[in-house]
Amino acid sequence: MDMITHPDTELMVATLTRCGRRWMVMLWDGQGWFRATQWHKTKREALDRMQAHCASLGVPCRGAS
């Protein structure tokens, strides 16, 4: 599982988890509030969504590969 935390608050921003054949991305706002769960067929699609979410919050998406 890959996870990204907010650099200021240390709270969760996104996680990436493999679940069988699919990839689950869970998104938070960096302030402790859950936003969404998304399912993707490929890791690349999941990473792209996770990186887009991090970019929208201004959080560097380090550690996700």
PDB file of N, CA, C and O in Angstrom, chain B, residues numbered from 101:
ATOM      1  N   MET B 101       0.849  -1.170   0.000  1.00  0.00           N
ATOM      2  CA  MET B 101       0.000   0.000   0.000  1.00  0.00           C
ATOM      3  C   MET B 101       0.892   1.230   0.000  1.00  0.00           C
ATOM      4  O   MET B 101       1.832   1.333   0.788  1.00  0.00           O
ATOM      5  N   ASP B 102       0.590   2.148  -0.883  1.00  0.00           N
ATOM      6  CA  ASP B 102       1.251   3.447  -0.911  1.00  0.00           C
ATOM      7  C   ASP B 102       0.331   4.452  -0.245  1.00  0.00           C
ATOM      8  O   ASP B 102      -0.886   4.401  -0.420  1.00  0.00           O
ATOM      9  N   MET B 103       0.917   5.367   0.521  1.00  0.00           N
ATOM     10  CA  MET B 103       0.095   6.416   1.120  1.00  0.00           C
ATOM     11  C   MET B 103       0.828   7.752   1.078  1.00  0.00           C
ATOM     12  O   MET B 103       2.053   7.826   1.163  1.00  0.00           O
ATOM     13  N   ILE B 104       0.033   8.787   0.947  1.00  0.00           N
ATOM     14  CA  ILE B 104       0.540  10.154   0.907  1.00  0.00           C
ATOM     15  C   ILE B 104      -0.084  10.909   2.069  1.00  0.00           C
ATOM     16  O   ILE B 104      -1.297  10.860   2.269  1.00  0.00           O
ATOM     17  N   THR B 105       0.750  11.608   2.837  1.00  0.00           N
ATOM     18  CA  THR B 105       0.238  12.435   3.930  1.00  0.00           C
ATOM     19  C   THR B 105       0.520  13.905   3.634  1.00  0.00           C
ATOM     20  O   THR B 105       1.438  14.237   2.885  1.00  0.00           O
ATOM     21  N   HIS B 106      -0.278  14.771   4.230  1.00  0.00           N
ATOM     22  CA  HIS B 106      -0.107  16.214   4.060  1.00  0.00           C
ATOM     23  C   HIS B 106       1.140  16.637   4.836  1.00  0.00           C
ATOM     24  O   HIS B 106       1.289  16.270   6.001  1.00  0.00           O
ATOM     25  N   PRO B 107       2.040  17.404   4.211  1.00  0.00           N
ATOM     26  CA  PRO B 107       3.285  17.766   4.896  1.00  0.00           C
ATOM     27  C   PRO B 107       3.095  18.645   6.140  1.00  0.00           C
ATOM     28  O   PRO B 107       3.922  18.600   7.051  1.00  0.00           O
ATOM     29  N   ASP B 108       2.033  19.434   6.191  1.00  0.00           N
ATOM     30  CA  ASP B 108       1.810  20.323   7.332  1.00  0.00           C
ATOM     31  C   ASP B 108       1.040  19.640   8.465  1.00  0.00           C
ATOM     32  O   ASP B 108       1.380  19.796   9.638  1.00  0.00           O
ATOM     33  N   THR B 109       0.005  18.886   8.105  1.00  0.00           N
ATOM     34  CA  THR B 109      -0.868  18.306   9.125  1.00  0.00           C
ATOM     35  C   THR B 109      -0.528  16.850   9.455  1.00  0.00           C
ATOM     36  O   THR B 109      -0.971  16.332  10.480  1.00  0.00           O
ATOM     37  N   GLU B 110       0.256  16.185   8.595  1.00  0.00           N
ATOM     38  CA  GLU B 110       0.584  14.760   8.749  1.00  0.00           C
ATOM     39  C   GLU B 110      -0.646  13.873   8.611  1.00  0.00           C
ATOM     40  O   GLU B 110      -0.576  12.682   8.913  1.00  0.00           O
ATOM     41  N   LEU B 111      -1.780  14.428   8.158  1.00  0.00           N
ATOM     42  CA  LEU B 111      -2.987  13.647   7.961  1.00  0.00           C
ATOM     43  C   LEU B 111      -3.010  13.051   6.556  1.00  0.00           C
ATOM     44  O   LEU B 111      -2.334  13.542   5.653  1.00  0.00           O
ATOM     45  N   MET B 112      -3.782  12.001   6.385  1.00  0.00           N
ATOM     46  CA  MET B 112      -3.852  11.275   5.130  1.00  0.00           C
ATOM     47  C   MET B 112      -4.416  12.131   4.004  1.00  0.00           C
ATOM     48  O   MET B 112      -5.346  12.912   4.203  1.00  0.00           O
ATOM     49  N   VAL B 113      -3.831  11.969   2.810  1.00  0.00           N
ATOM     50  CA  VAL B 113      -4.329  12.605   1.591  1.00  0.00           C
ATOM     51  C   VAL B 113      -4.802  11.539   0.605  1.00  0.00           C
ATOM     52  O   VAL B 113      -5.855  11.693  -0.013  1.00  0.00           O
ATOM     53  N   ALA B 114      -4.027  10.454   0.451  1.00  0.00           N
ATOM     54  CA  ALA B 114      -4.412   9.400  -0.494  1.00  0.00           C
ATOM     55  C   ALA B 114      -3.716   8.091  -0.151  1.00  0.00           C
ATOM     56  O   ALA B 114      -2.604   8.076   0.377  1.00  0.00           O
ATOM     57  N   THR B 115      -4.402   6.986  -0.465  1.00  0.00           N
ATOM     58  CA  THR B 115      -3.790   5.665  -0.359  1.00  0.00           C
ATOM     59  C   THR B 115      -4.062   4.904  -1.643  1.00  0.00           C
ATOM     60  O   THR B 115      -5.070   5.123  -2.316  1.00  0.00           O
ATOM     61  N   LEU B 116      -3.152   4.013  -1.967  1.00  0.00           N
ATOM     62  CA  LEU B 116      -3.281   3.163  -3.145  1.00  0.00           C
ATOM     63  C   LEU B 116      -3.072   1.725  -2.691  1.00  0.00           C
ATOM     64  O   LEU B 116      -2.028   1.391  -2.131  1.00  0.00           O
ATOM     65  N   THR B 117      -4.071   0.870  -2.935  1.00  0.00           N
ATOM     66  CA  THR B 117      -4.030  -0.508  -2.462  1.00  0.00           C
ATOM     67  C   THR B 117      -4.459  -1.454  -3.572  1.00  0.00           C
ATOM     68  O   THR B 117      -5.429  -1.189  -4.283  1.00  0.00           O
ATOM     69  N   ARG B 118      -3.741  -2.551  -3.719  1.00  0.00           N
ATOM     70  CA  ARG B 118      -4.147  -3.572  -4.678  1.00  0.00           C
ATOM     71  C   ARG B 118      -5.144  -4.499  -4.014  1.00  0.00           C
ATOM     72  O   ARG B 118      -4.898  -5.011  -2.922  1.00  0.00           O
ATOM     73  N   CYS B 119      -6.269  -4.712  -4.675  1.00  0.00           N
ATOM     74  CA  CYS B 119      -7.328  -5.589  -4.170  1.00  0.00           C
ATOM     75  C   CYS B 119      -7.693  -6.569  -5.282  1.00  0.00           C
ATOM     76  O   CYS B 119      -8.534  -6.273  -6.130  1.00  0.00           O
ATOM     77  N   GLY B 120      -7.062  -7.721  -5.270  1.00  0.00           N
ATOM     78  CA  GLY B 120      -7.296  -8.688  -6.345  1.00  0.00           C
ATOM     79  C   GLY B 120      -6.748  -8.164  -7.659  1.00  0.00           C
ATOM     80  O   GLY B 120      -5.557  -7.880  -7.777  1.00  0.00           O
ATOM     81  N   ARG B 121      -7.623  -8.037  -8.643  1.00  0.00           N
ATOM     82  CA  ARG B 121      -7.206  -7.540  -9.968  1.00  0.00           C
ATOM     83  C   ARG B 121      -7.339  -6.031 -10.112  1.00  0.00           C
ATOM     84  O   ARG B 121      -6.908  -5.467 -11.118  1.00  0.00           O
ATOM     85  N   ARG B 122      -7.917  -5.387  -9.143  1.00  0.00           N
ATOM     86  CA  ARG B 122      -8.168  -3.945  -9.234  1.00  0.00           C
ATOM     87  C   ARG B 122      -7.305  -3.161  -8.258  1.00  0.00           C
ATOM     88  O   ARG B 122      -6.684  -3.723  -7.356  1.00  0.00           O
ATOM     89  N   TRP B 123      -7.282  -1.854  -8.463  1.00  0.00           N
ATOM     90  CA  TRP B 123      -6.544  -0.940  -7.597  1.00  0.00           C
ATOM     91  C   TRP B 123      -7.535   0.019  -6.959  1.00  0.00           C
ATOM     92  O   TRP B 123      -8.366   0.609  -7.649  1.00  0.00           O
ATOM     93  N   MET B 124      -7.449   0.174  -5.650  1.00  0.00           N
ATOM     94  CA  MET B 124      -8.348   1.059  -4.913  1.00  0.00           C
ATOM     95  C   MET B 124      -7.577   2.300  -4.482  1.00  0.00           C
ATOM     96  O   MET B 124      -6.511   2.212  -3.872  1.00  0.00           O
ATOM     97  N   VAL B 125      -8.137   3.451  -4.812  1.00  0.00           N
ATOM     98  CA  VAL B 125      -7.581   4.736  -4.381  1.00  0.00           C
ATOM     99  C   VAL B 125      -8.577   5.356  -3.409  1.00  0.00           C
ATOM    100  O   VAL B 125      -9.744   5.559  -3.745  1.00  0.00           O
ATOM    101  N   MET B 126      -8.111   5.652  -2.212  1.00  0.00           N
ATOM    102  CA  MET B 126      -8.945   6.342  -1.229  1.00  0.00           C
ATOM    103  C   MET B 126      -8.381   7.750  -1.064  1.00  0.00           C
ATOM    104  O   MET B 126      -7.175   7.931  -0.894  1.00  0.00           O
ATOM    105  N   LEU B 127      -9.261   8.739  -1.116  1.00  0.00           N
ATOM    106  CA  LEU B 127      -8.842  10.137  -1.100  1.00  0.00           C
ATOM    107  C   LEU B 127      -9.397  10.866   0.120  1.00  0.00           C
ATOM    108  O   LEU B 127     -10.563  10.701   0.478  1.00  0.00           O
ATOM    109  N   TRP B 128      -8.548  11.672   0.751  1.00  0.00           N
ATOM    110  CA  TRP B 128      -8.928  12.537   1.871  1.00  0.00           C
ATOM    111  C   TRP B 128      -8.537  13.968   1.524  1.00  0.00           C
ATOM    112  O   TRP B 128      -7.850  14.210   0.532  1.00  0.00           O
ATOM    113  N   ASP B 129      -8.980  14.908   2.346  1.00  0.00           N
ATOM    114  CA  ASP B 129      -8.692  16.311   2.056  1.00  0.00           C
ATOM    115  C   ASP B 129      -7.447  16.846   2.764  1.00  0.00           C
ATOM    116  O   ASP B 129      -7.121  18.024   2.619  1.00  0.00           O
ATOM    117  N   GLY B 130      -6.752  16.010   3.518  1.00  0.00           N
ATOM    118  CA  GLY B 130      -5.565  16.463   4.232  1.00  0.00           C
ATOM    119  C   GLY B 130      -5.877  17.111   5.562  1.00  0.00           C
ATOM    120  O   GLY B 130      -4.971  17.476   6.310  1.00  0.00           O
ATOM    121  N   GLN B 131      -7.167  17.256   5.861  1.00  0.00           N
ATOM    122  CA  GLN B 131      -7.612  17.833   7.134  1.00  0.00           C
ATOM    123  C   GLN B 131      -8.383  16.812   7.958  1.00  0.00           C
ATOM    124  O   GLN B 131      -8.973  17.154   8.983  1.00  0.00           O
ATOM    125  N   GLY B 132      -8.380  15.550   7.509  1.00  0.00           N
ATOM    126  CA  GLY B 132      -9.044  14.496   8.250  1.00  0.00           C
ATOM    127  C   GLY B 132     -10.391  14.061   7.699  1.00  0.00           C
ATOM    128  O   GLY B 132     -11.006  13.139   8.235  1.00  0.00           O
ATOM    129  N   TRP B 133     -10.863  14.706   6.636  1.00  0.00           N
ATOM    130  CA  TRP B 133     -12.168  14.373   6.072  1.00  0.00           C
ATOM    131  C   TRP B 133     -12.012  13.491   4.840  1.00  0.00           C
ATOM    132  O   TRP B 133     -11.260  13.811   3.920  1.00  0.00           O
ATOM    133  N   PHE B 134     -12.742  12.368   4.842  1.00  0.00           N
ATOM    134  CA  PHE B 134     -12.732  11.442   3.722  1.00  0.00           C
ATOM    135  C   PHE B 134     -13.485  12.039   2.544  1.00  0.00           C
ATOM    136  O   PHE B 134     -14.528  12.668   2.725  1.00  0.00           O
ATOM    137  N   ARG B 135     -12.957  11.843   1.328  1.00  0.00           N
ATOM    138  CA  ARG B 135     -13.622  12.367   0.130  1.00  0.00           C
ATOM    139  C   ARG B 135     -14.217  11.284  -0.755  1.00  0.00           C
ATOM    140  O   ARG B 135     -15.387  11.375  -1.126  1.00  0.00           O
ATOM    141  N   ALA B 136     -13.434  10.251  -1.106  1.00  0.00           N
ATOM    142  CA  ALA B 136     -13.947   9.267  -2.065  1.00  0.00           C
ATOM    143  C   ALA B 136     -13.105   8.002  -2.075  1.00  0.00           C
ATOM    144  O   ALA B 136     -11.943   7.993  -1.667  1.00  0.00           O
ATOM    145  N   THR B 137     -13.734   6.934  -2.556  1.00  0.00           N
ATOM    146  CA  THR B 137     -13.033   5.701  -2.891  1.00  0.00           C
ATOM    147  C   THR B 137     -13.237   5.471  -4.372  1.00  0.00           C
ATOM    148  O   THR B 137     -14.360   5.555  -4.869  1.00  0.00           O
ATOM    149  N   GLN B 138     -12.164   5.183  -5.078  1.00  0.00           N
ATOM    150  CA  GLN B 138     -12.256   4.935  -6.517  1.00  0.00           C
ATOM    151  C   GLN B 138     -11.566   3.628  -6.848  1.00  0.00           C
ATOM    152  O   GLN B 138     -10.552   3.275  -6.245  1.00  0.00           O
ATOM    153  N   TRP B 139     -12.131   2.905  -7.824  1.00  0.00           N
ATOM    154  CA  TRP B 139     -11.568   1.637  -8.278  1.00  0.00           C
ATOM    155  C   TRP B 139     -11.055   1.793  -9.694  1.00  0.00           C
ATOM    156  O   TRP B 139     -11.713   2.402 -10.538  1.00  0.00           O
ATOM    157  N   HIS B 140      -9.870   1.239  -9.957  1.00  0.00           N
ATOM    158  CA  HIS B 140      -9.243   1.340 -11.274  1.00  0.00           C
ATOM    159  C   HIS B 140      -8.756  -0.029 -11.726  1.00  0.00           C
ATOM    160  O   HIS B 140      -8.391  -0.877 -10.911  1.00  0.00           O
ATOM    161  N   LYS B 141      -8.757  -0.229 -13.049  1.00  0.00           N
ATOM    162  CA  LYS B 141      -8.326  -1.514 -13.611  1.00  0.00           C
ATOM    163  C   LYS B 141      -6.813  -1.654 -13.635  1.00  0.00           C
ATOM    164  O   LYS B 141      -6.286  -2.760 -13.513  1.00  0.00           O
ATOM    165  N   THR B 142      -6.113  -0.535 -13.792  1.00  0.00           N
ATOM    166  CA  THR B 142      -4.654  -0.598 -13.865  1.00  0.00           C
ATOM    167  C   THR B 142      -4.020   0.293 -12.805  1.00  0.00           C
ATOM    168  O   THR B 142      -4.623   1.254 -12.328  1.00  0.00           O
ATOM    169  N   LYS B 143      -2.800  -0.051 -12.456  1.00  0.00           N
ATOM    170  CA  LYS B 143      -2.066   0.755 -11.477  1.00  0.00           C
ATOM    171  C   LYS B 143      -1.784   2.145 -12.032  1.00  0.00           C
ATOM    172  O   LYS B 143      -1.811   3.128 -11.292  1.00  0.00           O
ATOM    173  N   ARG B 144      -1.511   2.228 -13.334  1.00  0.00           N
ATOM    174  CA  ARG B 144      -1.215   3.525 -13.958  1.00  0.00           C
ATOM    175  C   ARG B 144      -2.400   4.477 -13.825  1.00  0.00           C
ATOM    176  O   ARG B 144      -2.220   5.647 -13.486  1.00  0.00           O
ATOM    177  N   GLU B 145      -3.620   3.980 -14.091  1.00  0.00           N
ATOM    178  CA  GLU B 145      -4.831   4.809 -13.947  1.00  0.00           C
ATOM    179  C   GLU B 145      -4.986   5.278 -12.502  1.00  0.00           C
ATOM    180  O   GLU B 145      -5.304   6.439 -12.244  1.00  0.00           O
ATOM    181  N   ALA B 146      -4.759   4.370 -11.578  1.00  0.00           N
ATOM    182  CA  ALA B 146      -4.891   4.706 -10.153  1.00  0.00           C
ATOM    183  C   ALA B 146      -3.859   5.748  -9.739  1.00  0.00           C
ATOM    184  O   ALA B 146      -4.183   6.700  -9.028  1.00  0.00           O
ATOM    185  N   LEU B 147      -2.619   5.568 -10.182  1.00  0.00           N
ATOM    186  CA  LEU B 147      -1.570   6.539  -9.846  1.00  0.00           C
ATOM    187  C   LEU B 147      -1.858   7.906 -10.448  1.00  0.00           C
ATOM    188  O   LEU B 147      -1.633   8.931  -9.806  1.00  0.00           O
ATOM    189  N   ASP B 148      -2.358   7.923 -11.690  1.00  0.00           N
ATOM    190  CA  ASP B 148      -2.697   9.199 -12.321  1.00  0.00           C
ATOM    191  C   ASP B 148      -3.759   9.939 -11.523  1.00  0.00           C
ATOM    192  O   ASP B 148      -3.666  11.153 -11.339  1.00  0.00           O
ATOM    193  N   ARG B 149      -4.772   9.213 -11.048  1.00  0.00           N
ATOM    194  CA  ARG B 149      -5.841   9.844 -10.261  1.00  0.00           C
ATOM    195  C   ARG B 149      -5.314  10.331  -8.917  1.00  0.00           C
ATOM    196  O   ARG B 149      -5.667  11.417  -8.456  1.00  0.00           O
ATOM    197  N   MET B 150      -4.471   9.520  -8.296  1.00  0.00           N
ATOM    198  CA  MET B 150      -3.907   9.894  -7.007  1.00  0.00           C
ATOM    199  C   MET B 150      -3.022  11.134  -7.156  1.00  0.00           C
ATOM    200  O   MET B 150      -3.074  12.036  -6.320  1.00  0.00           O
ATOM    201  N   GLN B 151      -2.218  11.181  -8.206  1.00  0.00           N
ATOM    202  CA  GLN B 151      -1.352  12.337  -8.441  1.00  0.00           C
ATOM    203  C   GLN B 151      -2.163  13.585  -8.754  1.00  0.00           C
ATOM    204  O   GLN B 151      -1.806  14.678  -8.316  1.00  0.00           O
ATOM    205  N   ALA B 152      -3.258  13.437  -9.511  1.00  0.00           N
ATOM    206  CA  ALA B 152      -4.113  14.589  -9.816  1.00  0.00           C
ATOM    207  C   ALA B 152      -4.752  15.134  -8.532  1.00  0.00           C
ATOM    208  O   ALA B 152      -4.849  16.347  -8.347  1.00  0.00           O
ATOM    209  N   HIS B 153      -5.178  14.239  -7.661  1.00  0.00           N
ATOM    210  CA  HIS B 153      -5.774  14.668  -6.386  1.00  0.00           C
ATOM    211  C   HIS B 153      -4.741  15.410  -5.536  1.00  0.00           C
ATOM    212  O   HIS B 153      -5.037  16.463  -4.971  1.00  0.00           O
ATOM    213  N   CYS B 154      -3.535  14.859  -5.448  1.00  0.00           N
ATOM    214  CA  CYS B 154      -2.474  15.520  -4.675  1.00  0.00           C
ATOM    215  C   CYS B 154      -2.155  16.888  -5.247  1.00  0.00           C
ATOM    216  O   CYS B 154      -1.966  17.848  -4.500  1.00  0.00           O
ATOM    217  N   ALA B 155      -2.093  16.982  -6.572  1.00  0.00           N
ATOM    218  CA  ALA B 155      -1.802  18.265  -7.225  1.00  0.00           C
ATOM    219  C   ALA B 155      -2.903  19.287  -6.921  1.00  0.00           C
ATOM    220  O   ALA B 155      -2.612  20.467  -6.727  1.00  0.00           O
ATOM    221  N   SER B 156      -4.167  18.842  -6.878  1.00  0.00           N
ATOM    222  CA  SER B 156      -5.263  19.775  -6.599  1.00  0.00           C
ATOM    223  C   SER B 156      -5.198  20.322  -5.182  1.00  0.00           C
ATOM    224  O   SER B 156      -5.705  21.410  -4.906  1.00  0.00           O
ATOM    225  N   LEU B 157      -4.564  19.556  -4.268  1.00  0.00           N
ATOM    226  CA  LEU B 157      -4.400  20.022  -2.888  1.00  0.00           C
ATOM    227  C   LEU B 157      -3.068  20.716  -2.671  1.00  0.00           C
ATOM    228  O   LEU B 157      -2.825  21.269  -1.598  1.00  0.00           O
ATOM    229  N   GLY B 158      -2.200  20.694  -3.677  1.00  0.00           N
ATOM    230  CA  GLY B 158      -0.881  21.298  -3.541  1.00  0.00           C
ATOM    231  C   GLY B 158       0.068  20.468  -2.699  1.00  0.00           C
ATOM    232  O   GLY B 158       0.989  21.003  -2.081  1.00  0.00           O
ATOM    233  N   VAL B 159      -0.156  19.146  -2.673  1.00  0.00           N
ATOM    234  CA  VAL B 159       0.668  18.243  -1.883  1.00  0.00           C
ATOM    235  C   VAL B 159       1.600  17.464  -2.816  1.00  0.00           C
ATOM    236  O   VAL B 159       1.140  16.907  -3.813  1.00  0.00           O
ATOM    237  N   PRO B 160       2.890  17.415  -2.513  1.00  0.00           N
ATOM    238  CA  PRO B 160       3.786  16.629  -3.370  1.00  0.00           C
ATOM    239  C   PRO B 160       3.439  15.136  -3.262  1.00  0.00           C
ATOM    240  O   PRO B 160       3.194  14.623  -2.170  1.00  0.00           O
ATOM    241  N   CYS B 161       3.422  14.464  -4.393  1.00  0.00           N
ATOM    242  CA  CYS B 161       3.036  13.047  -4.453  1.00  0.00           C
ATOM    243  C   CYS B 161       4.292  12.190  -4.462  1.00  0.00           C
ATOM    244  O   CYS B 161       4.580  11.511  -5.447  1.00  0.00           O
ATOM    245  N   ARG B 162       5.041  12.222  -3.359  1.00  0.00           N
ATOM    246  CA  ARG B 162       6.255  11.425  -3.236  1.00  0.00           C
ATOM    247  C   ARG B 162       5.945  10.070  -2.655  1.00  0.00           C
ATOM    248  O   ARG B 162       5.026   9.929  -1.848  1.00  0.00           O
ATOM    249  N   GLY B 163       6.700   9.078  -3.056  1.00  0.00           N
ATOM    250  CA  GLY B 163       6.550   7.749  -2.491  1.00  0.00           C
ATOM    251  C   GLY B 163       5.597   6.850  -3.247  1.00  0.00           C
ATOM    252  O   GLY B 163       5.619   5.634  -3.054  1.00  0.00           O
ATOM    253  N   ALA B 164       4.762   7.412  -4.100  1.00  0.00           N
ATOM    254  CA  ALA B 164       3.835   6.583  -4.881  1.00  0.00           C
ATOM    255  C   ALA B 164       4.502   6.177  -6.179  1.00  0.00           C
ATOM    256  O   ALA B 164       4.960   7.023  -6.947  1.00  0.00           O
ATOM    257  N   SER B 165       4.552   4.874  -6.417  1.00  0.00           N
ATOM    258  CA  SER B 165       5.160   4.419  -7.660  1.00  0.00           C
ATOM    259  C   SER B 165       4.435   3.222  -8.214  1.00  0.00           C
ATOM    260  O   SER B 165       4.813   2.702  -9.264  1.00  0.00           O
TER     261      SER B 165
END
